[in-house]
Amino acid sequence: MSEPQRTPFVESLQDAAARVQLAGSGIGWLDAARRENLEAFVAAGLPDTRTEAWKYTALRALGQRRFALGDAQAAARAVDAAAFALPGVDGPVLAFVNGVFRADLSRLNALPAGLDLQPLSQALRGDAEPLRFALSRHYREGGDAFARLNAALAGDGVVLRVAAGAKVLGPVQLVFVGAPAEGDLAWHLRHVIELGEGAELSLVEQHVASGAQQHLGTQVADIVLRKGARLDHVTLQQAAAGGTLVRRDSLHLGEDAQARLHVLELGGALVRHDLHATLAGDRARLATGGVFVLRGRQHMDTQMAIRHQALDTASESVWRGVADERSRGVYRGAIVVAPGADGSDASLSSKNLLLSGQAEIDTKPELEIYADEVKAAHGATVGQLDERSLFYLRSRGIPLGEARAMLTAAFCRAVFASVSHGGLREALDQRLMAHLPSA
């Protein structure tokens, strides 16, 4: 196959990967999967806007950049743990800096009963066979370039397992820190998360910056909920203003499993989040809620695909977007009710605010139904702040900037009303208010 998109981006990471793969991991099936995914990535290159999944996100500028793979000095990078401290959250912590595990920033002693939490690198040195199914995956869709790149180059990540019947409500924190380095770095993390039958987990995922940098980070997570398992997952993304962050989460829900996902996206110059969820077991339940708040020239792209493929499943998705200055937001929410998934109940709402005449938000809800006795609804809006509400607040003596921030905050807060942990709700609100334009 020809290589029409052999850009500086592809060349720099291919050359770095070749050096890494010469050493090998010592695990035959893993080295083979990495090699095949790298070959597929190099052959196809980065997707362009002719690929439907990347229609609104151009990668030409990224393709002209070069990145060094990994950070040999990550263990010595100065990071203040206060940067990711959250009120009322003091459970286990697994922390990475520029893609490298940091034991000094982690808190892994005295783990709750039934919780197995360790870096992927450590798990591979032990018994790698249970990870074979997840780490041997091949990505074949046209828009899967970064998943292929991650599968080829991920050197570490998270392995989190909750035993059947165990309840881990700490919550557990996963922290990913981007720190300044001598040049632009690329780091790649691979996560495997599994909840056994009847298990419960509260999980907080944070992306933070300890200084200005323009690194590239990719993250791929496989999350499996067995029968009757329950997951409460909150993500707070505040990557560096110049950074590029690409995340892909694949969620598989078994019979009677329930998952609630809340996402607050604030940071990054270019951010992409793919969320794929399969309600595979009867009566599985999924609730997702997300907010992105953009300013400057930020570009953020969220692609969500939910598939109902069992009886009496339900999903509810509520997303809000705010764009100011010259920023651009993209949200695509696709729901598929597969043949035989009778009794499914699906709803999706995407509402968006433009705070500037130069800002842009593209939102695209999709609904495909191939089953009977289904209840489904979707809707999307893009508009501006209500002038009557602004006039009312200003008539009460509230300055224009403060009035705009109050209305925008109220618009976003509705998504986080269902966050059960009070400290997390408070943290999300504080980060939101600090990021909103005040004038």
N, C-alpha and C positions, 0 to 999 in steps of 0.2 A: 504494500500500500504506500502511496506517495505521502509526503509530509508537507503539505502546503502551508501549514501553520507552525512551522518550526521557528518560533519567535524567540527572542532573548529569554523570555520567561521559561519556555519549555526547555531550551538549551541548558540554562543554568541549573535547573532542578534535575534534568536527565543526567548531566555530568556528575552532580553530587550523588545522585542515587546509584550510579554505576560504581562509585568508590565504596559506598556503603555495602552494596550487594556482593562485592568481591569477598568481603569478610563473611557474610552470611550469618544467619541466626543459629545454625545448627539444627533447625527444625525443617525437614525437607518439604513438607506440605506448605509451610508458611513462606519459605523462600520461593517456592514455585508460584504461589498466589501473588506475591509481591512482584515478581518478575513479569507475570502475565498482565497484571494491572498497569504496570509501568509501560509496557509495550503498547497497550491499548490507549493509554493517555498520550504517549508521544505520537502515535499514528493519527489520532483525531485532533490533538491540540485543544485549545480553548474554544468553547462554543461561541458563535456570533449571534447576532439578533435574528438571524433566519431560523434559529432553533427556537421553537415555541416557548420552551421553559425559560429562555433568556431573552425574550422579545423586547423587554423594557430595560435590560441591563447590559450595556456595552462593556466589553472587556478589552478593548483595543489598548487603552493606556496601561492596564495591568500587564498585557502581553509584551510590552516594551521594557518592562523592568526585570532586573536580575536579583535573585535572592540567594543568600548563603543558607545551606541546610543545617539547622540546629545551632545551638549556642554552647560552645565549649566552656564558657565562663558563667553559665547560668547559676551554678551553685554559689558563686561569689557575688551575684548581683544583690545590691542592697534593696530590701523591700520591707516596708513598714506594715506589720500585720494589722495595724489599726485601719488600713485602707479597705480591708474586707470584713471588719468586725460588724456584726449586726446586733441590735438590741434584743436581748432575751434569747439569743441563739448561741449556745455554748457546747454543742455536741461534737461528734467526730468531724475532723477536717482533713481533706486530702488536697494538697496544694501543689501547683506547678508554676514555674517561672520560665517563660519563653519555651514552653513545651517540655521542661525538665522537672522531674519530681523533686520537691524540696521537703525533706524530713523535718527540718528546723521550723518550717512554717505550718506543718501538718500537726494534727492531734489524733493519734491512732492508738494511744494506750487506753486500756479499759473500755474496749468496744462493747456496746450492748449485746446481750445474748442473742444469738441467731444472725448477727451481722458479720459478713466477711467483706472487708474493704481493703484493697491493696492496689498499688500501681500495676499496670499491665506488664511491665518489664519484669517485675517480681513474680507474677503469676506464670509467665512463660518460662522462667527458670525453674519453677516447680513442676506442676502437672499441666502441660499445655493442651492436652487432648480435649478437655471440655470446651476449649475456646475455638476448636477447629471449625465448627460450622459457621460461626460468626466471622472469623478472620480469613476464611477461604472464599468469601463471596466475590463474585465478578459482577461488575456494573456495565451494562450494555446499552443503556439509553443514551440518546444523543446529548442530553444535558448533564450527564453524570461525570464530567471531567474532574471535578474536585473530589468526588468520592473515589474515583480511580486513583488519583494522586495520593489521597490519604491512605488507601489500601496498600499502595506501593511503598510509602515512606514513613508511615506512623511508627515511631520508635517507642512510644509509651502511651499511657492513657489510664483509664479507671476500670477496675473490675470490682463490681459491687453485687453481692448476692445476699438476699434475705431468706433465711430458712423458712420452710412451711410453718405457718402458724405464728411466726415471730412478729412482734410489733415494734418498729423502730421509728419513734415519733419525735426524736431529738430536737430539731432535724439534723440530718447529715449535710455538711457543706462540701461542695466541690468548687475549688477556686483556681482560676486561670489568670495569671498575671503576665502582662506584657511589660518588659523593662527595656530601657534604652541600652543599645549595644553599639559596637564600632561600625556597623553597617546594617543594611536591611536583611532581616532573617526570615526564614520560613520554618514554621514548626507545625507538626501534624500529630494529633492525638486521637486514639481509638478507644471507645468505651463499650463495655459489655455490662449491662445491668439486668438482673433477673430477680423477680419476686416469686417465691414458692407459693403453693396453694394456701390461701387464707392469710398470707403475709401482708403487712402494712408498712409503708415507708413514707416519711416526709423528707423531701430532698430540696436543697437550695443550691443552685448553680450560679456562680458569679464570674463575670469577665471584667477585670479591672486593669488600669494602667498605673504604673509607678513613675511614669515620666513620658515625655514626648518621644515617639518612635513611629516608624512606618512599616512594621512587620506584617507578614502574612501568616494567619493562623487558620488551620482547617481542623474540624472536629466531626467525627462520625460516631453516632451512638446507636446501638441496638438495645432496645428496652423490651423485655418480655414479662408479662404479668400472667401467672398461672391462674387456675380456677379460684375465683373468690378473692384474689389479691386486690389491694388498694394502694394507689400511688398519688401523693400530693407533691407536685413538682413546681417550684418557683424559680424563674430565671431572671437575673438582673444583669443586663449587658451594658457596661460602661467602658468599652474599649477605648484606646487612645484615639484622639481626633484624626490622626493621620493613618490609622491602621486599617487593614483589610481582614475581615473575619468571615469565614464560610462555615456554617454548621449544617449538619444533616442528622435528624433524629428519626429513627424508624421504631414505631411503637406497635406491639402485638398484644392484643387483649384476649384472654381466654374466657371461658364460661363464667359469667357473673363477676368478672373483673371490672374495676372502676378506676379511672384515672382523671385527675384534675390538673391542668397545666395552666400556669400564669406566666406571661412573658412581658418584661419591660425593656424596650430597646431604646437606648439613648446615645451610645457612642459609635465610633468608627467613621471612617471616610467612605468605605464601601463595605456593606454588610449584607450577607445573604443567609437566609434560614429556610431550609427545607424540612417540613414536618410531614411524615408519612405515617398514617395510623390505620391499622386493620383491626376491625371489631370481628374477631374470628370465632368467638364463642357466643352461645345463646345468652341473651340478656346482658351483654357487655355494655358499659356506660363510659362515655368520654365527654369531658367538658374542657374547652380551651378558651382562654381569654388573653388577648394581647394588646399592647399599646406601643406605638413607636412615635417618638417626638424628635423631629429633625430640624436642623438649622444650618446656616452657612451653605456649603455645597455638598452636604451629606447625601449619600444614596443608599437606600435600604430596600431590600427585596425579600418579601416573605411569600413562600410557596407552600400551601397546605393542601394535602390530599387525604381525605378520610374515606375508607371503604367499609361499608356495612356488608358482611357476608354471612351472617347468622340470623337466627330468629329473634325478634323482639329486642333488637339492639337500639341504642339511643346515643345521639351526639348533639351537643350544643356548642356553638362557636360564636364568640362575641369579640370583635376586634375594632380598635380605634386607632386612627392615624392623625398626626398633626405635622404640618410642614410649614416652615417659615423661610424667609430670605430666598435663596436659590436652590433649596434642597428638593429632593425627589423621593417619593415613597411609592412602593409597588406592593400590592397585596392580591394574591390569587387564592381563592378558596374553592376547592373542588370536592364535591361529595358524590360518591357512587354507591348506589344501592344495588347489590349484585342479585342475579337470579336466585330465588329461594330465600332471600333475606326478608321474608314477610314479617309484617309488624314493626318494621324499622321506623324510628322517629328521628328526623334530622332537621336541624335549623342552623342557619348561618347569617350573621349580621356584620356588615362592614360599614362603619361610619367614619367620615374623614373631614378634617378642617384644614383649610388653606389660610394662613395668616399673612401671606404676601402675594402680590400679583405675579411674582416670578416663580413661586413654588408650584410643584406639580405632584399629584397623587393619581396613580392608575390602579383601579380596583376592579377585579373581575371574579364575580361569584359564578360557580358552575354546579349544575345538578343533573345527574343521570340516574334514572330509575328503571330497573329491570325486574321489579317484583310487585306483588299485589299487596293491598291493604297497608299502604305506606303513608306516613304523615311526614311531609317535608316542606320546608320554606327557606327562602334566602332573599337577601336584600342588600343593597349597597348605595351609599350616598357620598357625595363630595360637595362641600359648601363652605360658607364662611360663618363667623360669629354673628349671632342675631343682633341686629342694630338696636332693636327695642330693648333688649336686655342690657346692652351697653349703655344706652341712654338712661335707663332706670338706675343703674349703679352710679353713673356720673352725676345724676341729679341728686344723689345722696352724698355727694362730696368725695367720691372715690376717684382718684386720678385714672386717666385712660389706660396706662400701662398696667396698673394694678387690677383694673376691672377686666381687661383682656386676660390676664393671668388667672384670675378667679374663675371666669367662665370656661377657660380651656382646661383648668384643673378639674372642675366639676364634670366636664365632658369625659375626661379620662378615668376618673376615680371609680366610675360605675363598674369598670371591668374588675377591679380588685376588691370589691365588696365581699366576694365569696372566699377570700384568703382567710383561712381559719386562725392562723397564728398572728396574734396582735402585734408582736415585734416586727414581723415581716411586713405586715400591712403598713406599719409606721415607717419602716425603712423605704418601702416603695414610694410612699407619699412624699417623704423628704427628698428623695432623689428626683422625683418628678417635679416638685416645686422648684428645686434648685436649677433644673434644666430649662424650665419654661421661660420665654422672653418676658422681661419685666417692663419693657418700654416699646 
